[in-house]
Amino acid sequence: MSAADEGRMDVDEIMRYLPHRHPFLLVDRVTSIEPGKAIRGIKNVSVNEPYFPGHFPDFPVMPAVLVIEALAQLASILAYKATGHTPDDGTIIFFAGIDAARFRRQVRPGDQLVLEAEVQKLVRGIGKFAARAKVDGEIVAEANLLAAMRVPGAAAKAPRA
């Protein structure tokens, strides 16, 4: 990777960090990363997305929950980069919560979502991120996201009594 490419990720590298695949991989490119601080990426919204025929046929709109999912996927990459863990070491990041979600306008075919996430807190495998999605510089959605980093099988919780 050249110095000019540092902090950028194409879809092949994104897939090394996220388990999601088409049609559920919702980050097309990472345009910048400041490990431990912030990340920015894009999702190109195509008329060919599989949800448009049913949401809604006469006025296609990207489901708001998928905009949040795109932000959560982006925040997961930031969490991996901030901690130095990767899926290769068995670490999985799970979406654990959402607070203060607001949707300001619909996302339509042809829009390019600019996704942004900033670390608010990252302690002992739990991360809190401020995230927002924009189209043409206008915020379309924002939320505070919570993520939990786990290594399956490691330090399993004792059964509840």
Chimera marker file (.cmm) of the C-alpha trace (Angstrom):
<marker_set name="trace">
<marker id="1" x="0.000" y="0.000" z="0.000" r="1" g="1" b="0" radius="0.5"/>
<marker id="2" x="1.433" y="3.353" z="-0.987" r="1" g="1" b="0" radius="0.5"/>
<marker id="3" x="1.529" y="6.349" z="1.353" r="1" g="1" b="0" radius="0.5"/>
<marker id="4" x="-1.240" y="7.930" z="-0.748" r="1" g="1" b="0" radius="0.5"/>
<marker id="5" x="-3.430" y="4.864" z="-0.137" r="1" g="1" b="0" radius="0.5"/>
<marker id="6" x="-2.778" y="4.789" z="3.627" r="1" g="1" b="0" radius="0.5"/>
<marker id="7" x="-6.112" y="5.091" z="5.421" r="1" g="1" b="0" radius="0.5"/>
<marker id="8" x="-8.152" y="3.922" z="2.422" r="1" g="1" b="0" radius="0.5"/>
<marker id="9" x="-9.727" y="0.550" z="1.820" r="1" g="1" b="0" radius="0.5"/>
<marker id="10" x="-11.269" y="-0.944" z="-1.293" r="1" g="1" b="0" radius="0.5"/>
<marker id="11" x="-14.052" y="-3.513" z="-1.128" r="1" g="1" b="0" radius="0.5"/>
<marker id="12" x="-11.593" y="-6.445" z="-1.096" r="1" g="1" b="0" radius="0.5"/>
<marker id="13" x="-9.887" y="-5.137" z="2.043" r="1" g="1" b="0" radius="0.5"/>
<marker id="14" x="-13.241" y="-4.242" z="3.623" r="1" g="1" b="0" radius="0.5"/>
<marker id="15" x="-14.289" y="-7.886" z="3.194" r="1" g="1" b="0" radius="0.5"/>
<marker id="16" x="-11.194" y="-8.949" z="5.163" r="1" g="1" b="0" radius="0.5"/>
<marker id="17" x="-12.639" y="-7.058" z="8.154" r="1" g="1" b="0" radius="0.5"/>
<marker id="18" x="-16.391" y="-7.627" z="7.755" r="1" g="1" b="0" radius="0.5"/>
<marker id="19" x="-18.136" y="-11.005" z="7.483" r="1" g="1" b="0" radius="0.5"/>
<marker id="20" x="-20.927" y="-9.461" z="5.386" r="1" g="1" b="0" radius="0.5"/>
<marker id="21" x="-21.258" y="-10.251" z="1.686" r="1" g="1" b="0" radius="0.5"/>
<marker id="22" x="-23.547" y="-9.138" z="-1.121" r="1" g="1" b="0" radius="0.5"/>
<marker id="23" x="-26.315" y="-8.147" z="-0.747" r="1" g="1" b="0" radius="0.5"/>
<marker id="24" x="-25.656" y="-7.262" z="2.904" r="1" g="1" b="0" radius="0.5"/>
<marker id="25" x="-22.208" y="-5.674" z="2.607" r="1" g="1" b="0" radius="0.5"/>
<marker id="26" x="-23.159" y="-1.985" z="2.822" r="1" g="1" b="0" radius="0.5"/>
<marker id="27" x="-19.757" y="-0.266" z="2.670" r="1" g="1" b="0" radius="0.5"/>
<marker id="28" x="-18.268" y="0.101" z="-0.819" r="1" g="1" b="0" radius="0.5"/>
<marker id="29" x="-15.097" y="2.007" z="0.076" r="1" g="1" b="0" radius="0.5"/>
<marker id="30" x="-13.317" y="3.502" z="3.061" r="1" g="1" b="0" radius="0.5"/>
<marker id="31" x="-11.938" y="6.912" z="2.117" r="1" g="1" b="0" radius="0.5"/>
<marker id="32" x="-10.098" y="7.760" z="5.342" r="1" g="1" b="0" radius="0.5"/>
<marker id="33" x="-9.227" y="6.258" z="8.720" r="1" g="1" b="0" radius="0.5"/>
<marker id="34" x="-7.669" y="7.814" z="11.782" r="1" g="1" b="0" radius="0.5"/>
<marker id="35" x="-7.210" y="4.687" z="13.949" r="1" g="1" b="0" radius="0.5"/>
<marker id="36" x="-8.727" y="5.188" z="17.373" r="1" g="1" b="0" radius="0.5"/>
<marker id="37" x="-10.475" y="8.367" z="16.244" r="1" g="1" b="0" radius="0.5"/>
<marker id="38" x="-12.582" y="8.432" z="13.091" r="1" g="1" b="0" radius="0.5"/>
<marker id="39" x="-13.418" y="6.757" z="9.800" r="1" g="1" b="0" radius="0.5"/>
<marker id="40" x="-15.186" y="7.816" z="6.619" r="1" g="1" b="0" radius="0.5"/>
<marker id="41" x="-16.549" y="5.665" z="3.821" r="1" g="1" b="0" radius="0.5"/>
<marker id="42" x="-19.129" y="5.488" z="1.076" r="1" g="1" b="0" radius="0.5"/>
<marker id="43" x="-22.082" y="3.393" z="0.011" r="1" g="1" b="0" radius="0.5"/>
<marker id="44" x="-23.245" y="3.905" z="-3.561" r="1" g="1" b="0" radius="0.5"/>
<marker id="45" x="-26.998" y="3.386" z="-3.611" r="1" g="1" b="0" radius="0.5"/>
<marker id="46" x="-27.995" y="1.716" z="-6.867" r="1" g="1" b="0" radius="0.5"/>
<marker id="47" x="-31.471" y="1.246" z="-8.301" r="1" g="1" b="0" radius="0.5"/>
<marker id="48" x="-30.506" y="-2.458" z="-8.466" r="1" g="1" b="0" radius="0.5"/>
<marker id="49" x="-30.424" y="-2.868" z="-4.657" r="1" g="1" b="0" radius="0.5"/>
<marker id="50" x="-32.496" y="-5.947" z="-3.744" r="1" g="1" b="0" radius="0.5"/>
<marker id="51" x="-34.780" y="-4.081" z="-1.300" r="1" g="1" b="0" radius="0.5"/>
<marker id="52" x="-36.075" y="-1.432" z="-3.715" r="1" g="1" b="0" radius="0.5"/>
<marker id="53" x="-38.769" y="-3.571" z="-5.448" r="1" g="1" b="0" radius="0.5"/>
<marker id="54" x="-40.497" y="-3.978" z="-2.076" r="1" g="1" b="0" radius="0.5"/>
<marker id="55" x="-39.547" y="-0.698" z="-0.337" r="1" g="1" b="0" radius="0.5"/>
<marker id="56" x="-41.446" y="0.997" z="-1.993" r="1" g="1" b="0" radius="0.5"/>
<marker id="57" x="-42.291" y="0.039" z="-5.608" r="1" g="1" b="0" radius="0.5"/>
<marker id="58" x="-43.619" y="3.472" z="-6.600" r="1" g="1" b="0" radius="0.5"/>
<marker id="59" x="-41.158" y="5.514" z="-4.510" r="1" g="1" b="0" radius="0.5"/>
<marker id="60" x="-37.978" y="3.481" z="-3.890" r="1" g="1" b="0" radius="0.5"/>
<marker id="61" x="-36.376" y="4.347" z="-0.536" r="1" g="1" b="0" radius="0.5"/>
<marker id="62" x="-33.407" y="2.704" z="1.180" r="1" g="1" b="0" radius="0.5"/>
<marker id="63" x="-34.708" y="1.303" z="4.478" r="1" g="1" b="0" radius="0.5"/>
<marker id="64" x="-33.530" y="3.498" z="7.359" r="1" g="1" b="0" radius="0.5"/>
<marker id="65" x="-32.419" y="0.438" z="9.308" r="1" g="1" b="0" radius="0.5"/>
<marker id="66" x="-30.015" y="-0.387" z="6.462" r="1" g="1" b="0" radius="0.5"/>
<marker id="67" x="-28.528" y="3.109" z="6.645" r="1" g="1" b="0" radius="0.5"/>
<marker id="68" x="-27.854" y="2.407" z="10.339" r="1" g="1" b="0" radius="0.5"/>
<marker id="69" x="-26.458" y="-1.021" z="9.442" r="1" g="1" b="0" radius="0.5"/>
<marker id="70" x="-24.053" y="0.624" z="6.968" r="1" g="1" b="0" radius="0.5"/>
<marker id="71" x="-22.895" y="2.944" z="9.768" r="1" g="1" b="0" radius="0.5"/>
<marker id="72" x="-22.487" y="-0.023" z="12.131" r="1" g="1" b="0" radius="0.5"/>
<marker id="73" x="-20.389" y="-1.878" z="9.545" r="1" g="1" b="0" radius="0.5"/>
<marker id="74" x="-18.162" y="1.175" z="9.130" r="1" g="1" b="0" radius="0.5"/>
<marker id="75" x="-17.820" y="1.596" z="12.923" r="1" g="1" b="0" radius="0.5"/>
<marker id="76" x="-16.781" y="-2.074" z="13.171" r="1" g="1" b="0" radius="0.5"/>
<marker id="77" x="-13.870" y="-1.457" z="10.838" r="1" g="1" b="0" radius="0.5"/>
<marker id="78" x="-12.841" y="1.499" z="13.007" r="1" g="1" b="0" radius="0.5"/>
<marker id="79" x="-13.018" y="-0.683" z="16.130" r="1" g="1" b="0" radius="0.5"/>
<marker id="80" x="-10.777" y="-3.305" z="14.521" r="1" g="1" b="0" radius="0.5"/>
<marker id="81" x="-8.282" y="-0.665" z="13.417" r="1" g="1" b="0" radius="0.5"/>
<marker id="82" x="-8.347" y="1.029" z="16.858" r="1" g="1" b="0" radius="0.5"/>
<marker id="83" x="-7.640" y="-2.173" z="18.791" r="1" g="1" b="0" radius="0.5"/>
<marker id="84" x="-5.299" y="-3.929" z="16.385" r="1" g="1" b="0" radius="0.5"/>
<marker id="85" x="-7.567" y="-6.996" z="16.302" r="1" g="1" b="0" radius="0.5"/>
<marker id="86" x="-8.773" y="-8.631" z="13.107" r="1" g="1" b="0" radius="0.5"/>
<marker id="87" x="-11.224" y="-11.371" z="12.185" r="1" g="1" b="0" radius="0.5"/>
<marker id="88" x="-8.131" y="-13.500" z="11.481" r="1" g="1" b="0" radius="0.5"/>
<marker id="89" x="-7.406" y="-13.640" z="15.220" r="1" g="1" b="0" radius="0.5"/>
<marker id="90" x="-10.964" y="-14.847" z="15.869" r="1" g="1" b="0" radius="0.5"/>
<marker id="91" x="-12.352" y="-11.500" z="16.987" r="1" g="1" b="0" radius="0.5"/>
<marker id="92" x="-15.936" y="-10.702" z="16.013" r="1" g="1" b="0" radius="0.5"/>
<marker id="93" x="-17.652" y="-7.362" z="16.523" r="1" g="1" b="0" radius="0.5"/>
<marker id="94" x="-21.369" y="-7.455" z="17.294" r="1" g="1" b="0" radius="0.5"/>
<marker id="95" x="-23.799" y="-4.566" z="17.033" r="1" g="1" b="0" radius="0.5"/>
<marker id="96" x="-24.910" y="-4.116" z="20.654" r="1" g="1" b="0" radius="0.5"/>
<marker id="97" x="-27.082" y="-1.009" z="20.775" r="1" g="1" b="0" radius="0.5"/>
<marker id="98" x="-28.332" y="2.181" z="19.257" r="1" g="1" b="0" radius="0.5"/>
<marker id="99" x="-29.254" y="5.465" z="20.897" r="1" g="1" b="0" radius="0.5"/>
<marker id="100" x="-30.524" y="8.815" z="19.663" r="1" g="1" b="0" radius="0.5"/>
<marker id="101" x="-31.197" y="7.636" z="16.098" r="1" g="1" b="0" radius="0.5"/>
<marker id="102" x="-32.643" y="10.325" z="13.866" r="1" g="1" b="0" radius="0.5"/>
<marker id="103" x="-33.610" y="10.102" z="10.212" r="1" g="1" b="0" radius="0.5"/>
<marker id="104" x="-33.718" y="13.429" z="8.416" r="1" g="1" b="0" radius="0.5"/>
<marker id="105" x="-34.631" y="12.461" z="4.838" r="1" g="1" b="0" radius="0.5"/>
<marker id="106" x="-35.030" y="9.474" z="2.532" r="1" g="1" b="0" radius="0.5"/>
<marker id="107" x="-32.138" y="7.872" z="0.685" r="1" g="1" b="0" radius="0.5"/>
<marker id="108" x="-33.019" y="7.178" z="-2.944" r="1" g="1" b="0" radius="0.5"/>
<marker id="109" x="-31.478" y="5.303" z="-5.870" r="1" g="1" b="0" radius="0.5"/>
<marker id="110" x="-28.516" y="7.237" z="-7.274" r="1" g="1" b="0" radius="0.5"/>
<marker id="111" x="-27.557" y="8.748" z="-3.920" r="1" g="1" b="0" radius="0.5"/>
<marker id="112" x="-24.073" y="8.309" z="-2.547" r="1" g="1" b="0" radius="0.5"/>
<marker id="113" x="-24.088" y="7.866" z="1.207" r="1" g="1" b="0" radius="0.5"/>
<marker id="114" x="-21.054" y="9.355" z="2.894" r="1" g="1" b="0" radius="0.5"/>
<marker id="115" x="-20.698" y="7.408" z="6.115" r="1" g="1" b="0" radius="0.5"/>
<marker id="116" x="-18.798" y="8.770" z="9.130" r="1" g="1" b="0" radius="0.5"/>
<marker id="117" x="-18.103" y="7.359" z="12.581" r="1" g="1" b="0" radius="0.5"/>
<marker id="118" x="-16.072" y="8.710" z="15.493" r="1" g="1" b="0" radius="0.5"/>
<marker id="119" x="-14.947" y="6.867" z="18.607" r="1" g="1" b="0" radius="0.5"/>
<marker id="120" x="-16.609" y="8.245" z="21.711" r="1" g="1" b="0" radius="0.5"/>
<marker id="121" x="-15.327" y="5.488" z="23.985" r="1" g="1" b="0" radius="0.5"/>
<marker id="122" x="-13.496" y="2.192" z="23.476" r="1" g="1" b="0" radius="0.5"/>
<marker id="123" x="-12.821" y="0.239" z="26.657" r="1" g="1" b="0" radius="0.5"/>
<marker id="124" x="-12.408" y="-3.513" z="27.315" r="1" g="1" b="0" radius="0.5"/>
<marker id="125" x="-13.978" y="-4.620" z="24.055" r="1" g="1" b="0" radius="0.5"/>
<marker id="126" x="-16.966" y="-2.266" z="24.197" r="1" g="1" b="0" radius="0.5"/>
<marker id="127" x="-17.090" y="0.678" z="21.805" r="1" g="1" b="0" radius="0.5"/>
<marker id="128" x="-19.400" y="3.648" z="21.548" r="1" g="1" b="0" radius="0.5"/>
<marker id="129" x="-19.438" y="5.579" z="18.275" r="1" g="1" b="0" radius="0.5"/>
<marker id="130" x="-21.086" y="8.765" z="17.050" r="1" g="1" b="0" radius="0.5"/>
<marker id="131" x="-22.174" y="8.017" z="13.490" r="1" g="1" b="0" radius="0.5"/>
<marker id="132" x="-23.824" y="9.944" z="10.700" r="1" g="1" b="0" radius="0.5"/>
<marker id="133" x="-24.702" y="9.437" z="7.054" r="1" g="1" b="0" radius="0.5"/>
<marker id="134" x="-24.832" y="12.273" z="4.550" r="1" g="1" b="0" radius="0.5"/>
<marker id="135" x="-26.000" y="12.749" z="0.979" r="1" g="1" b="0" radius="0.5"/>
<marker id="136" x="-24.697" y="15.803" z="-0.877" r="1" g="1" b="0" radius="0.5"/>
<marker id="137" x="-23.361" y="17.202" z="2.409" r="1" g="1" b="0" radius="0.5"/>
<marker id="138" x="-26.756" y="16.984" z="4.138" r="1" g="1" b="0" radius="0.5"/>
<marker id="139" x="-27.174" y="14.691" z="7.164" r="1" g="1" b="0" radius="0.5"/>
<marker id="140" x="-29.747" y="11.992" z="6.347" r="1" g="1" b="0" radius="0.5"/>
<marker id="141" x="-29.292" y="9.869" z="9.484" r="1" g="1" b="0" radius="0.5"/>
<marker id="142" x="-27.331" y="9.948" z="12.730" r="1" g="1" b="0" radius="0.5"/>
<marker id="143" x="-27.075" y="7.774" z="15.824" r="1" g="1" b="0" radius="0.5"/>
<marker id="144" x="-24.867" y="6.692" z="18.690" r="1" g="1" b="0" radius="0.5"/>
<marker id="145" x="-23.893" y="3.063" z="18.151" r="1" g="1" b="0" radius="0.5"/>
<marker id="146" x="-22.637" y="0.484" z="20.645" r="1" g="1" b="0" radius="0.5"/>
<marker id="147" x="-20.466" y="-2.456" z="19.605" r="1" g="1" b="0" radius="0.5"/>
<marker id="148" x="-19.126" y="-5.441" z="21.527" r="1" g="1" b="0" radius="0.5"/>
<marker id="149" x="-15.893" y="-7.149" z="20.518" r="1" g="1" b="0" radius="0.5"/>
<marker id="150" x="-15.785" y="-10.879" z="21.289" r="1" g="1" b="0" radius="0.5"/>
<marker id="151" x="-13.644" y="-13.890" z="20.611" r="1" g="1" b="0" radius="0.5"/>
<marker id="152" x="-16.104" y="-16.807" z="20.383" r="1" g="1" b="0" radius="0.5"/>
<marker id="153" x="-15.395" y="-19.451" z="22.988" r="1" g="1" b="0" radius="0.5"/>
<marker id="154" x="-12.988" y="-17.236" z="24.940" r="1" g="1" b="0" radius="0.5"/>
<marker id="155" x="-13.981" y="-16.369" z="28.484" r="1" g="1" b="0" radius="0.5"/>
<marker id="156" x="-17.542" y="-17.638" z="28.044" r="1" g="1" b="0" radius="0.5"/>
<marker id="157" x="-19.985" y="-16.396" z="30.636" r="1" g="1" b="0" radius="0.5"/>
<marker id="158" x="-21.069" y="-18.777" z="33.353" r="1" g="1" b="0" radius="0.5"/>
<marker id="159" x="-24.646" y="-20.048" z="32.986" r="1" g="1" b="0" radius="0.5"/>
<marker id="160" x="-27.291" y="-18.083" z="34.861" r="1" g="1" b="0" radius="0.5"/>
<marker id="161" x="-28.761" y="-19.683" z="37.930" r="1" g="1" b="0" radius="0.5"/>
<link id1="1" id2="2" r="1" g="1" b="0" radius="0.2"/>
<link id1="2" id2="3" r="1" g="1" b="0" radius="0.2"/>
<link id1="3" id2="4" r="1" g="1" b="0" radius="0.2"/>
<link id1="4" id2="5" r="1" g="1" b="0" radius="0.2"/>
<link id1="5" id2="6" r="1" g="1" b="0" radius="0.2"/>
<link id1="6" id2="7" r="1" g="1" b="0" radius="0.2"/>
<link id1="7" id2="8" r="1" g="1" b="0" radius="0.2"/>
<link id1="8" id2="9" r="1" g="1" b="0" radius="0.2"/>
<link id1="9" id2="10" r="1" g="1" b="0" radius="0.2"/>
<link id1="10" id2="11" r="1" g="1" b="0" radius="0.2"/>
<link id1="11" id2="12" r="1" g="1" b="0" radius="0.2"/>
<link id1="12" id2="13" r="1" g="1" b="0" radius="0.2"/>
<link id1="13" id2="14" r="1" g="1" b="0" radius="0.2"/>
<link id1="14" id2="15" r="1" g="1" b="0" radius="0.2"/>
<link id1="15" id2="16" r="1" g="1" b="0" radius="0.2"/>
<link id1="16" id2="17" r="1" g="1" b="0" radius="0.2"/>
<link id1="17" id2="18" r="1" g="1" b="0" radius="0.2"/>
<link id1="18" id2="19" r="1" g="1" b="0" radius="0.2"/>
<link id1="19" id2="20" r="1" g="1" b="0" radius="0.2"/>
<link id1="20" id2="21" r="1" g="1" b="0" radius="0.2"/>
<link id1="21" id2="22" r="1" g="1" b="0" radius="0.2"/>
<link id1="22" id2="23" r="1" g="1" b="0" radius="0.2"/>
<link id1="23" id2="24" r="1" g="1" b="0" radius="0.2"/>
<link id1="24" id2="25" r="1" g="1" b="0" radius="0.2"/>
<link id1="25" id2="26" r="1" g="1" b="0" radius="0.2"/>
<link id1="26" id2="27" r="1" g="1" b="0" radius="0.2"/>
<link id1="27" id2="28" r="1" g="1" b="0" radius="0.2"/>
<link id1="28" id2="29" r="1" g="1" b="0" radius="0.2"/>
<link id1="29" id2="30" r="1" g="1" b="0" radius="0.2"/>
<link id1="30" id2="31" r="1" g="1" b="0" radius="0.2"/>
<link id1="31" id2="32" r="1" g="1" b="0" radius="0.2"/>
<link id1="32" id2="33" r="1" g="1" b="0" radius="0.2"/>
<link id1="33" id2="34" r="1" g="1" b="0" radius="0.2"/>
<link id1="34" id2="35" r="1" g="1" b="0" radius="0.2"/>
<link id1="35" id2="36" r="1" g="1" b="0" radius="0.2"/>
<link id1="36" id2="37" r="1" g="1" b="0" radius="0.2"/>
<link id1="37" id2="38" r="1" g="1" b="0" radius="0.2"/>
<link id1="38" id2="39" r="1" g="1" b="0" radius="0.2"/>
<link id1="39" id2="40" r="1" g="1" b="0" radius="0.2"/>
<link id1="40" id2="41" r="1" g="1" b="0" radius="0.2"/>
<link id1="41" id2="42" r="1" g="1" b="0" radius="0.2"/>
<link id1="42" id2="43" r="1" g="1" b="0" radius="0.2"/>
<link id1="43" id2="44" r="1" g="1" b="0" radius="0.2"/>
<link id1="44" id2="45" r="1" g="1" b="0" radius="0.2"/>
<link id1="45" id2="46" r="1" g="1" b="0" radius="0.2"/>
<link id1="46" id2="47" r="1" g="1" b="0" radius="0.2"/>
<link id1="47" id2="48" r="1" g="1" b="0" radius="0.2"/>
<link id1="48" id2="49" r="1" g="1" b="0" radius="0.2"/>
<link id1="49" id2="50" r="1" g="1" b="0" radius="0.2"/>
<link id1="50" id2="51" r="1" g="1" b="0" radius="0.2"/>
<link id1="51" id2="52" r="1" g="1" b="0" radius="0.2"/>
<link id1="52" id2="53" r="1" g="1" b="0" radius="0.2"/>
<link id1="53" id2="54" r="1" g="1" b="0" radius="0.2"/>
<link id1="54" id2="55" r="1" g="1" b="0" radius="0.2"/>
<link id1="55" id2="56" r="1" g="1" b="0" radius="0.2"/>
<link id1="56" id2="57" r="1" g="1" b="0" radius="0.2"/>
<link id1="57" id2="58" r="1" g="1" b="0" radius="0.2"/>
<link id1="58" id2="59" r="1" g="1" b="0" radius="0.2"/>
<link id1="59" id2="60" r="1" g="1" b="0" radius="0.2"/>
<link id1="60" id2="61" r="1" g="1" b="0" radius="0.2"/>
<link id1="61" id2="62" r="1" g="1" b="0" radius="0.2"/>
<link id1="62" id2="63" r="1" g="1" b="0" radius="0.2"/>
<link id1="63" id2="64" r="1" g="1" b="0" radius="0.2"/>
<link id1="64" id2="65" r="1" g="1" b="0" radius="0.2"/>
<link id1="65" id2="66" r="1" g="1" b="0" radius="0.2"/>
<link id1="66" id2="67" r="1" g="1" b="0" radius="0.2"/>
<link id1="67" id2="68" r="1" g="1" b="0" radius="0.2"/>
<link id1="68" id2="69" r="1" g="1" b="0" radius="0.2"/>
<link id1="69" id2="70" r="1" g="1" b="0" radius="0.2"/>
<link id1="70" id2="71" r="1" g="1" b="0" radius="0.2"/>
<link id1="71" id2="72" r="1" g="1" b="0" radius="0.2"/>
<link id1="72" id2="73" r="1" g="1" b="0" radius="0.2"/>
<link id1="73" id2="74" r="1" g="1" b="0" radius="0.2"/>
<link id1="74" id2="75" r="1" g="1" b="0" radius="0.2"/>
<link id1="75" id2="76" r="1" g="1" b="0" radius="0.2"/>
<link id1="76" id2="77" r="1" g="1" b="0" radius="0.2"/>
<link id1="77" id2="78" r="1" g="1" b="0" radius="0.2"/>
<link id1="78" id2="79" r="1" g="1" b="0" radius="0.2"/>
<link id1="79" id2="80" r="1" g="1" b="0" radius="0.2"/>
<link id1="80" id2="81" r="1" g="1" b="0" radius="0.2"/>
<link id1="81" id2="82" r="1" g="1" b="0" radius="0.2"/>
<link id1="82" id2="83" r="1" g="1" b="0" radius="0.2"/>
<link id1="83" id2="84" r="1" g="1" b="0" radius="0.2"/>
<link id1="84" id2="85" r="1" g="1" b="0" radius="0.2"/>
<link id1="85" id2="86" r="1" g="1" b="0" radius="0.2"/>
<link id1="86" id2="87" r="1" g="1" b="0" radius="0.2"/>
<link id1="87" id2="88" r="1" g="1" b="0" radius="0.2"/>
<link id1="88" id2="89" r="1" g="1" b="0" radius="0.2"/>
<link id1="89" id2="90" r="1" g="1" b="0" radius="0.2"/>
<link id1="90" id2="91" r="1" g="1" b="0" radius="0.2"/>
<link id1="91" id2="92" r="1" g="1" b="0" radius="0.2"/>
<link id1="92" id2="93" r="1" g="1" b="0" radius="0.2"/>
<link id1="93" id2="94" r="1" g="1" b="0" radius="0.2"/>
<link id1="94" id2="95" r="1" g="1" b="0" radius="0.2"/>
<link id1="95" id2="96" r="1" g="1" b="0" radius="0.2"/>
<link id1="96" id2="97" r="1" g="1" b="0" radius="0.2"/>
<link id1="97" id2="98" r="1" g="1" b="0" radius="0.2"/>
<link id1="98" id2="99" r="1" g="1" b="0" radius="0.2"/>
<link id1="99" id2="100" r="1" g="1" b="0" radius="0.2"/>
<link id1="100" id2="101" r="1" g="1" b="0" radius="0.2"/>
<link id1="101" id2="102" r="1" g="1" b="0" radius="0.2"/>
<link id1="102" id2="103" r="1" g="1" b="0" radius="0.2"/>
<link id1="103" id2="104" r="1" g="1" b="0" radius="0.2"/>
<link id1="104" id2="105" r="1" g="1" b="0" radius="0.2"/>
<link id1="105" id2="106" r="1" g="1" b="0" radius="0.2"/>
<link id1="106" id2="107" r="1" g="1" b="0" radius="0.2"/>
<link id1="107" id2="108" r="1" g="1" b="0" radius="0.2"/>
<link id1="108" id2="109" r="1" g="1" b="0" radius="0.2"/>
<link id1="109" id2="110" r="1" g="1" b="0" radius="0.2"/>
<link id1="110" id2="111" r="1" g="1" b="0" radius="0.2"/>
<link id1="111" id2="112" r="1" g="1" b="0" radius="0.2"/>
<link id1="112" id2="113" r="1" g="1" b="0" radius="0.2"/>
<link id1="113" id2="114" r="1" g="1" b="0" radius="0.2"/>
<link id1="114" id2="115" r="1" g="1" b="0" radius="0.2"/>
<link id1="115" id2="116" r="1" g="1" b="0" radius="0.2"/>
<link id1="116" id2="117" r="1" g="1" b="0" radius="0.2"/>
<link id1="117" id2="118" r="1" g="1" b="0" radius="0.2"/>
<link id1="118" id2="119" r="1" g="1" b="0" radius="0.2"/>
<link id1="119" id2="120" r="1" g="1" b="0" radius="0.2"/>
<link id1="120" id2="121" r="1" g="1" b="0" radius="0.2"/>
<link id1="121" id2="122" r="1" g="1" b="0" radius="0.2"/>
<link id1="122" id2="123" r="1" g="1" b="0" radius="0.2"/>
<link id1="123" id2="124" r="1" g="1" b="0" radius="0.2"/>
<link id1="124" id2="125" r="1" g="1" b="0" radius="0.2"/>
<link id1="125" id2="126" r="1" g="1" b="0" radius="0.2"/>
<link id1="126" id2="127" r="1" g="1" b="0" radius="0.2"/>
<link id1="127" id2="128" r="1" g="1" b="0" radius="0.2"/>
<link id1="128" id2="129" r="1" g="1" b="0" radius="0.2"/>
<link id1="129" id2="130" r="1" g="1" b="0" radius="0.2"/>
<link id1="130" id2="131" r="1" g="1" b="0" radius="0.2"/>
<link id1="131" id2="132" r="1" g="1" b="0" radius="0.2"/>
<link id1="132" id2="133" r="1" g="1" b="0" radius="0.2"/>
<link id1="133" id2="134" r="1" g="1" b="0" radius="0.2"/>
<link id1="134" id2="135" r="1" g="1" b="0" radius="0.2"/>
<link id1="135" id2="136" r="1" g="1" b="0" radius="0.2"/>
<link id1="136" id2="137" r="1" g="1" b="0" radius="0.2"/>
<link id1="137" id2="138" r="1" g="1" b="0" radius="0.2"/>
<link id1="138" id2="139" r="1" g="1" b="0" radius="0.2"/>
<link id1="139" id2="140" r="1" g="1" b="0" radius="0.2"/>
<link id1="140" id2="141" r="1" g="1" b="0" radius="0.2"/>
<link id1="141" id2="142" r="1" g="1" b="0" radius="0.2"/>
<link id1="142" id2="143" r="1" g="1" b="0" radius="0.2"/>
<link id1="143" id2="144" r="1" g="1" b="0" radius="0.2"/>
<link id1="144" id2="145" r="1" g="1" b="0" radius="0.2"/>
<link id1="145" id2="146" r="1" g="1" b="0" radius="0.2"/>
<link id1="146" id2="147" r="1" g="1" b="0" radius="0.2"/>
<link id1="147" id2="148" r="1" g="1" b="0" radius="0.2"/>
<link id1="148" id2="149" r="1" g="1" b="0" radius="0.2"/>
<link id1="149" id2="150" r="1" g="1" b="0" radius="0.2"/>
<link id1="150" id2="151" r="1" g="1" b="0" radius="0.2"/>
<link id1="151" id2="152" r="1" g="1" b="0" radius="0.2"/>
<link id1="152" id2="153" r="1" g="1" b="0" radius="0.2"/>
<link id1="153" id2="154" r="1" g="1" b="0" radius="0.2"/>
<link id1="154" id2="155" r="1" g="1" b="0" radius="0.2"/>
<link id1="155" id2="156" r="1" g="1" b="0" radius="0.2"/>
<link id1="156" id2="157" r="1" g="1" b="0" radius="0.2"/>
<link id1="157" id2="158" r="1" g="1" b="0" radius="0.2"/>
<link id1="158" id2="159" r="1" g="1" b="0" radius="0.2"/>
<link id1="159" id2="160" r="1" g="1" b="0" radius="0.2"/>
<link id1="160" id2="161" r="1" g="1" b="0" radius="0.2"/>
</marker_set>
